[in-house]
């Protein structure tokens, strides 16, 4: 299992009307992390297209633990937890860099 991490700085545009990171941002970050992780492993979008392959999301789940606020630096991690011939389960973990408190745990089921 190869764990991919990336730093995210919470910008004003990430903040919702409750003054914390919008849940829509987490879904976008999950997609971005998956693409970046896959690219680092040699499977970028261009390679999938050239090979006539691709993945489609079947399900997202997110459990929010603590709010993320403007200016927070978040460490986001992702890895493929299960891989089958036509489906994979990708997990995610988001934590605040300053105090290492877990902000959210998530998963995506991808189908081919």
Backbone bond lengths (Angstrom), bond angles and torsions (degrees), N, CA, C in turn:
res aa  C-N    CA-C-N  psi(-1)  N-CA   C-N-CA  omega(-1)  CA-C   N-CA-C  phi
1 X - - - 1.447 - - 1.527 108.57 -
2 X 1.314 115.78 121.68 1.459 121.40 177.45 1.515 109.22 -101.63
3 X 1.315 115.86 120.95 1.458 120.95 179.85 1.520 108.29 -95.06
4 X 1.307 115.31 130.14 1.456 122.68 178.77 1.525 107.86 -109.23
5 X 1.327 117.04 131.60 1.461 120.77 177.30 1.516 110.39 -122.98
6 X 1.307 113.27 153.05 1.460 120.52 -179.65 1.520 107.82 -150.71
7 X 1.311 117.08 144.21 1.453 121.75 177.90 1.524 109.65 -92.67
8 X 1.324 115.26 139.25 1.466 121.84 177.12 1.522 107.33 -126.50
9 X 1.315 116.75 129.54 1.462 121.15 175.06 1.523 107.29 -102.08
10 X 1.323 115.84 122.41 1.460 120.40 -177.42 1.529 109.03 -71.97
11 X 1.318 114.67 116.67 1.468 122.47 -179.06 1.532 109.69 -100.59
12 X 1.326 117.26 163.80 1.470 120.41 -179.87 1.535 113.67 -54.19
13 X 1.318 118.17 -35.16 1.468 120.21 -179.15 1.528 113.06 -69.71
14 X 1.325 118.50 -12.67 1.468 122.54 177.64 1.533 112.51 -83.45
15 X 1.323 116.61 -11.81 1.458 122.20 -171.70 1.531 111.06 -88.60
16 X 1.354 115.81 135.88 1.463 121.02 179.09 1.529 110.81 -96.84
17 X 1.317 116.56 -171.39 1.470 120.10 -176.53 1.524 112.82 -69.53
18 X 1.316 117.68 -11.98 1.471 121.19 176.79 1.529 111.56 -95.83
19 X 1.330 116.46 10.93 1.472 123.38 177.67 1.514 114.27 63.74
20 X 1.326 116.55 34.11 1.464 121.81 173.78 1.525 108.03 -140.27
21 X 1.316 116.34 171.38 1.469 119.45 -177.98 1.526 109.75 -61.60
22 X 1.313 115.02 132.17 1.461 121.85 177.82 1.525 110.67 -67.02
23 X 1.319 115.76 144.49 1.460 119.09 177.30 1.527 111.27 -63.78
24 X 1.317 117.76 -25.78 1.468 120.60 176.79 1.531 110.85 -63.20
25 X 1.313 116.58 -33.09 1.472 120.08 178.44 1.522 110.84 -65.31
26 X 1.321 117.14 -40.21 1.461 119.23 179.26 1.527 111.42 -60.31
27 X 1.327 116.87 -41.95 1.465 119.95 178.51 1.522 110.26 -63.95
28 X 1.327 117.76 -42.87 1.465 121.13 177.06 1.527 111.05 -62.69
29 X 1.331 116.61 -43.55 1.464 120.24 179.08 1.523 110.88 -62.97
30 X 1.338 116.72 -38.01 1.464 120.14 178.28 1.526 110.17 -61.36
31 X 1.315 116.31 -45.51 1.467 119.88 178.78 1.523 110.76 -62.65
32 X 1.324 116.60 -46.42 1.468 120.94 -179.75 1.529 111.03 -61.00
33 X 1.334 116.87 -43.55 1.468 120.70 178.68 1.520 111.38 -61.11
34 X 1.327 116.46 -44.43 1.470 120.38 -179.70 1.526 110.56 -61.18
35 X 1.322 116.79 -44.90 1.468 120.70 179.71 1.520 110.56 -64.63
36 X 1.332 117.37 -45.57 1.466 120.65 -179.61 1.521 111.49 -64.36
37 X 1.320 117.52 -40.90 1.463 121.20 178.44 1.525 110.35 -63.50
38 X 1.313 116.23 -47.00 1.460 120.68 179.53 1.531 111.07 -61.02
39 X 1.321 116.62 -41.08 1.468 121.56 179.75 1.522 111.09 -62.71
40 X 1.331 116.83 -43.48 1.463 121.10 178.64 1.529 110.52 -61.60
41 X 1.324 116.52 -31.28 1.464 121.02 179.64 1.535 112.48 -83.21
42 X 1.343 116.68 3.72 1.458 120.24 177.93 1.517 115.13 95.10
43 X 1.331 116.82 6.76 1.455 121.34 -179.41 1.526 110.09 -120.37
44 X 1.337 115.65 70.17 1.454 121.10 176.03 1.521 110.97 -77.47
45 X 1.306 115.96 171.78 1.460 122.00 -178.90 1.531 110.79 -55.41
46 X 1.327 117.15 -41.54 1.460 120.89 -178.71 1.526 111.87 -61.94
47 X 1.326 116.88 -39.09 1.461 119.56 179.96 1.524 111.03 -67.49
48 X 1.337 116.68 -42.78 1.462 119.41 176.77 1.522 110.47 -58.39
49 X 1.339 116.64 -45.35 1.464 120.57 -179.89 1.523 111.36 -63.29
50 X 1.331 117.39 -43.69 1.464 121.42 -179.80 1.523 111.53 -62.13
51 X 1.337 116.13 -34.04 1.467 120.82 -178.75 1.529 112.22 -87.83
52 X 1.338 116.14 -4.50 1.465 120.02 -179.45 1.513 113.82 72.15
53 X 1.348 115.91 30.26 1.457 121.24 -178.31 1.522 110.20 -121.60
54 X 1.299 115.58 168.05 1.454 121.36 174.79 1.506 110.51 -177.33
55 X 1.306 115.45 165.91 1.455 122.42 179.96 1.514 108.54 -119.35
56 X 1.330 116.77 148.11 1.455 123.33 178.65 1.524 107.90 -127.90
57 X 1.315 116.86 138.82 1.460 121.03 179.03 1.522 109.72 -74.12
58 X 1.310 115.19 130.44 1.468 120.64 173.26 1.526 110.45 -98.82
59 X 1.346 116.54 -36.63 1.467 119.18 -174.81 1.527 110.25 -156.55
60 X 1.329 115.57 138.68 1.461 122.92 169.72 1.523 107.87 -116.31
61 X 1.320 117.27 140.29 1.462 120.95 168.62 1.524 107.66 -133.61
62 X 1.321 114.76 138.02 1.461 120.81 179.49 1.524 108.16 -136.31
63 X 1.319 115.53 130.97 1.455 121.34 173.01 1.521 106.98 -113.65
64 X 1.324 115.70 116.12 1.456 121.01 -179.27 1.522 109.38 -87.91
65 X 1.329 115.94 130.70 1.468 121.54 -178.02 1.532 111.83 -104.41
66 X 1.332 115.65 -44.08 1.470 122.39 -178.37 1.526 107.89 -147.83
67 X 1.327 117.40 153.45 1.467 118.92 178.83 1.521 111.79 -76.50
68 X 1.317 115.47 148.91 1.462 122.22 170.42 1.522 106.85 -104.74
69 X 1.313 116.11 141.11 1.459 121.57 -173.20 1.520 111.24 -120.59
70 X 1.319 115.53 164.11 1.467 121.10 179.26 1.525 109.70 -54.19
71 X 1.317 115.92 135.07 1.457 121.86 179.64 1.513 114.50 89.69
72 X 1.325 118.01 -15.68 1.467 120.05 177.72 1.523 110.62 -62.20
73 X 1.311 115.09 144.47 1.462 121.13 170.47 1.527 105.58 -103.21
74 X 1.319 115.06 122.61 1.454 121.38 -177.16 1.519 108.77 -110.33
75 X 1.315 116.12 136.09 1.455 120.90 168.57 1.520 106.14 -98.54
76 X 1.326 115.37 126.32 1.459 121.62 -179.89 1.521 107.76 -115.26
77 X 1.317 115.67 133.10 1.463 121.03 179.41 1.519 109.36 -123.88
78 X 1.339 115.94 147.37 1.455 120.83 174.81 1.518 109.49 -144.89
79 X 1.319 115.05 154.25 1.460 122.13 176.78 1.522 108.35 -159.55
80 X 1.316 115.88 156.92 1.454 121.12 175.12 1.525 106.80 -87.69
81 X 1.316 116.09 115.39 1.458 121.38 -176.02 1.525 112.03 -87.33
82 X 1.330 116.35 -33.13 1.464 121.29 178.79 1.524 107.87 -143.00
83 X 1.330 115.46 140.82 1.457 120.43 179.63 1.521 108.93 -137.00
84 X 1.319 116.03 122.66 1.459 122.28 176.75 1.534 107.51 -122.59
85 X 1.309 116.91 179.69 1.467 119.75 -174.62 1.527 112.95 -63.82
86 X 1.295 118.61 -32.58 1.467 120.54 -177.36 1.526 113.47 -129.21
87 X 1.325 117.64 12.94 1.457 120.42 -176.99 1.521 110.14 -155.11
88 X 1.321 115.73 148.29 1.460 119.64 173.40 1.520 109.80 -141.25
89 X 1.320 114.73 153.74 1.456 122.20 175.44 1.517 107.12 -114.97
90 X 1.315 115.24 120.51 1.463 121.72 179.76 1.520 107.60 -111.78
91 X 1.320 115.87 132.07 1.468 121.83 178.52 1.525 110.09 -107.08
92 X 1.333 114.19 156.96 1.464 122.38 -179.36 1.523 109.36 -139.63
93 X 1.320 115.27 148.79 1.455 121.63 174.04 1.522 107.25 -140.77
94 X 1.331 116.22 130.94 1.461 122.57 179.39 1.522 108.00 -119.89
95 X 1.346 116.86 128.87 1.459 119.39 176.61 1.519 109.75 -139.26
96 X 1.342 114.36 152.86 1.461 121.15 178.40 1.520 107.94 -77.26
97 X 1.313 116.78 127.66 1.462 121.08 -176.06 1.533 111.95 -64.20
98 X 1.320 117.43 -37.00 1.469 120.91 -173.63 1.527 112.98 -63.48
99 X 1.325 117.57 -41.85 1.461 119.45 -176.07 1.531 113.20 -124.40
100 X 1.328 116.45 4.02 1.466 124.59 178.52 1.533 113.04 59.09
101 X 1.332 116.77 22.73 1.459 118.69 177.30 1.528 109.59 -78.75
102 X 1.321 114.93 135.90 1.459 120.99 -179.04 1.521 108.70 -72.10
103 X 1.328 115.38 128.89 1.455 121.65 -179.62 1.524 111.85 -97.54
104 X 1.341 115.82 -39.42 1.461 119.62 -178.56 1.519 110.14 -159.27
105 X 1.322 114.68 149.50 1.463 123.13 171.40 1.526 105.87 -121.09
106 X 1.324 117.35 140.97 1.460 119.32 -175.42 1.519 111.18 -148.86
107 X 1.324 114.59 167.60 1.465 121.29 177.39 1.529 108.90 -151.88
108 X 1.300 115.13 152.23 1.451 122.05 175.41 1.519 108.34 -134.39
109 X 1.320 115.67 133.41 1.465 121.23 171.64 1.526 106.36 -98.92
110 X 1.321 115.21 120.88 1.460 122.15 179.47 1.527 107.76 -108.85
111 X 1.313 116.33 142.01 1.468 120.83 174.93 1.515 108.96 -122.90
112 X 1.322 114.59 152.40 1.454 121.61 -177.38 1.507 109.54 -105.31
